[in-house]
Amino acid sequence: MRYFFHIGYSGTHYNGWQRHPYGVGVQQVIEECLKKILKQPVAIVGCGRTDAGVHASQFFFHLDVAQPWDFDMLFRLNKVLPPDIAVFDIIPVEGLPHARFDASQRSYDYFIHTYKDPFLHDVSALYPVRNMNLEAMQAATALLPLYTDYRNFCITPADHDSTICYVTEARWLMDQQGDRLRFQISANRFLSRMIRIIVGQLLKIGTGALSLQEFESYLALETAPKHLTPAYPQGLYLSKVTYPFLDIPPRPGFSPAFQQV
């Protein structure tokens, strides 16, 4: 019997999703809680990986069990999990669909605030830059779906069998005061640090440190960036994972005050 678990987590205190020989990953915490409940070792498979400090407002993992449980697993698991990890739904699935390999689209959000705020430092990235050129940033963002090879936006391209990604949507949103930004991007797959590198390059465009022409030359593989500086991890959220057989709206809501740039 295979179950898909629909979850969300704050990544502030974790070394990413996956188990590590160093640090604690979200996967390890969930597996240890499931072991206590099921009274046997378990192995779960996540829909992807997140870096240390990165969050997920929607994430899926699958779990195989020999026999269905006869109790309220949702209640028990949420009771033993720490407050920064939550299970929203547990879904029995037909056959053996794979949480990672069968995902058809993933969407991410990246949040930026331009002023120091003690309540945002773990959930948004501080870039104290005023008067960013948002028009130039949006023009560069519009180029992303036009290209497919993102090897220049990956920290370790040699680790991937392919660096081809099909970006279907990318845009910037802004709050009414103009001091909080939200970057959204969707694609069939993403490479190591790809989104944080893209955001880092777009911020350079916004401050005038990088031209639109240079940015497009990276996308066209005409030139390679001299320096890859990923944006801070705490601003990044895996926010939507879609399957051909499963499409659930994300549970946590985001501020409706963000407007398209």
C-alpha positions in Angstrom: 0.0 0.0 0.0 1.4 3.4 -1.0 0.4 6.7 0.6 1.3 10.2 -0.5 1.7 12.7 2.4 1.0 16.3 1.7 3.1 18.4 4.1 4.6 21.8 4.7 7.6 22.9 6.8 9.7 25.8 7.9 13.3 25.0 7.0 14.9 27.5 9.4 16.2 24.9 11.8 16.9 22.1 9.3 19.8 21.1 7.0 17.3 20.8 4.1 14.9 18.0 3.3 17.2 15.0 2.9 19.0 13.0 5.5 22.6 14.0 6.1 25.5 12.6 8.0 25.8 16.1 9.5 22.9 18.2 10.6 19.3 17.2 10.9 17.0 17.0 7.8 13.2 17.2 7.7 13.2 13.6 6.2 15.0 12.3 9.3 12.6 13.9 11.7 9.5 12.5 9.9 11.0 9.0 9.6 11.8 8.9 13.3 8.2 10.0 14.2 6.7 7.4 11.8 8.9 4.8 13.3 7.5 5.6 16.8 4.0 5.3 15.5 4.3 2.2 13.3 6.8 0.5 15.7 9.1 -0.4 12.8 11.8 1.4 10.7 10.4 3.3 7.7 11.9 4.9 4.6 10.1 7.8 2.9 10.8 9.3 -0.6 10.4 13.1 -1.0 9.3 15.0 -4.1 12.7 16.7 -4.3 15.4 18.4 -2.2 15.6 21.7 -0.5 18.7 23.5 0.8 19.4 24.3 4.4 17.1 27.1 5.5 14.7 26.7 2.6 11.0 26.3 3.3 8.2 24.3 1.7 4.6 25.5 1.8 3.8 22.4 -0.2 5.8 19.2 -0.3 4.9 15.5 -0.9 6.6 12.3 0.1 5.5 8.7 -0.3 5.5 5.8 2.1 4.9 2.1 1.5 3.3 -0.1 4.2 2.4 -3.8 4.1 -1.1 -3.1 5.7 -3.2 0.0 6.0 -3.3 1.4 9.5 -6.5 1.3 11.5 -6.1 4.7 13.4 -6.1 8.4 12.6 -2.5 8.7 11.3 -3.0 12.4 10.4 -3.8 13.2 14.0 -1.0 11.0 15.5 1.7 12.2 13.2 0.9 15.9 13.7 0.9 15.4 17.4 4.5 14.0 17.5 6.0 16.2 14.8 7.6 19.5 15.9 5.6 22.7 15.3 7.6 23.6 12.2 6.5 20.5 10.3 2.8 19.9 9.5 1.0 17.2 7.6 -2.1 18.4 5.7 -3.4 15.3 3.9 -2.6 11.6 3.7 -3.7 10.2 0.3 -3.8 6.5 -0.6 -2.7 6.1 -4.3 -3.3 3.4 -6.9 -0.3 1.5 -8.1 3.2 2.8 -7.3 3.4 6.4 -8.4 6.7 8.1 -7.4 6.7 11.3 -5.3 9.8 12.6 -7.0 9.9 11.2 -10.5 6.2 11.5 -11.4 5.9 15.2 -10.5 5.1 17.1 -13.7 5.6 20.7 -12.4 7.1 22.5 -9.5 6.6 26.1 -8.4 8.7 28.2 -6.1 8.3 31.6 -4.4 11.1 33.8 -3.3 10.4 36.6 -0.8 12.4 39.8 -0.3 12.1 42.6 2.1 14.1 45.8 1.8 14.0 47.0 5.4 15.2 45.3 8.6 12.3 43.5 10.3 12.8 41.1 13.2 9.6 39.2 12.2 10.7 38.5 8.7 14.4 37.5 9.0 13.7 33.7 9.0 10.9 33.8 6.3 12.1 36.4 3.8 15.5 37.6 2.6 16.7 41.1 3.5 18.2 43.1 0.7 18.2 46.7 1.9 18.3 48.3 -1.6 16.0 51.2 -2.5 14.8 52.1 -5.9 15.6 48.8 -7.6 14.9 48.9 -11.4 11.9 46.6 -11.3 11.1 47.2 -14.9 14.5 45.8 -16.0 14.1 42.9 -13.6 10.7 42.1 -15.1 12.1 42.3 -18.6 14.9 39.9 -17.7 12.4 37.6 -16.0 10.3 37.5 -19.2 13.3 35.9 -21.0 13.4 32.8 -18.8 10.6 30.8 -20.6 12.3 31.4 -23.9 15.4 29.3 -23.0 15.8 25.7 -21.9 19.4 25.1 -21.0 20.2 26.4 -17.5 23.7 25.1 -17.0 24.9 28.7 -16.4 22.4 28.9 -13.5 23.5 25.7 -11.6 26.2 25.4 -9.0 27.1 21.9 -10.0 25.9 21.2 -13.6 28.2 18.1 -13.9 26.1 16.4 -11.3 23.0 16.4 -13.5 22.3 14.1 -16.4 20.7 17.0 -18.2 20.6 20.8 -17.6 17.4 21.2 -19.7 14.5 22.8 -17.8 11.2 24.0 -19.2 10.2 27.2 -17.4 6.5 27.8 -18.0 6.0 30.9 -15.9 8.1 33.6 -14.0 7.1 36.9 -12.6 7.7 39.5 -9.9 5.0 40.8 -7.5 5.3 43.7 -5.1 3.4 44.9 -2.0 1.5 48.2 -2.0 4.3 50.0 -0.1 6.9 48.8 -2.6 9.3 47.5 0.0 8.5 43.8 -0.2 8.9 41.7 -3.4 7.9 38.2 -4.4 9.4 36.2 -7.3 7.4 33.3 -8.7 8.7 30.6 -11.1 7.3 27.3 -12.3 9.1 24.6 -14.4 9.1 20.8 -14.9 12.4 20.6 -12.9 15.1 22.7 -11.4 18.8 22.3 -11.0 21.0 22.8 -7.9 20.6 26.3 -6.5 19.0 27.3 -9.8 16.3 29.6 -8.4 18.6 31.3 -5.9 21.2 31.9 -8.6 18.5 33.4 -10.9 17.2 35.6 -8.2 20.8 36.7 -7.4 21.4 37.7 -11.1 18.0 39.5 -11.3 18.9 41.5 -8.2 22.1 42.5 -10.0 20.0 43.8 -12.9 17.8 45.7 -10.4 20.8 47.5 -8.9 22.5 48.1 -12.3 25.4 45.7 -11.7 24.3 43.5 -14.6 22.8 44.4 -18.0 19.9 42.8 -19.6 22.1 41.8 -22.6 24.6 40.1 -20.3 21.8 38.2 -18.5 20.5 37.0 -21.9 24.0 35.9 -23.0 24.1 33.6 -20.0 20.7 32.1 -20.9 21.9 31.7 -24.6 25.1 30.1 -23.3 27.1 32.7 -25.2 29.0 33.6 -22.1 29.2 32.2 -18.5 28.8 34.3 -15.3 32.1 35.1 -13.7 30.6 34.7 -10.2 27.6 32.6 -9.1 26.2 34.2 -6.0 23.0 32.5 -4.9 20.4 34.6 -3.1 19.9 33.9 0.6 18.1 30.6 1.4 15.5 31.8 3.8 13.5 33.7 1.1 12.9 30.5 -0.9 9.8 28.3 -0.7 8.8 25.3 -2.6 5.2 26.3 -3.0 3.4 23.9 -5.4 4.0 20.4 -6.7 1.7 19.0 -9.4 1.2 15.4 -10.6 -0.8 14.1 -13.5 -3.0 12.3 -10.9 -2.8 14.8 -8.0 -3.2 18.6 -8.0 -3.9 20.1 -4.6 -3.9 23.8 -3.8 -1.2 24.8 -1.3 -2.5 24.9 2.3 -0.8 28.0 3.7 -1.9 31.3 2.1 0.4 34.2 1.1 -0.4 37.9 1.5 -2.9 39.1 -1.2 -1.3 42.5 -1.0 1.4 41.5 -3.6 0.6 43.0 -7.0 2.3 42.2 -10.3 5.3 44.5 -11.1 
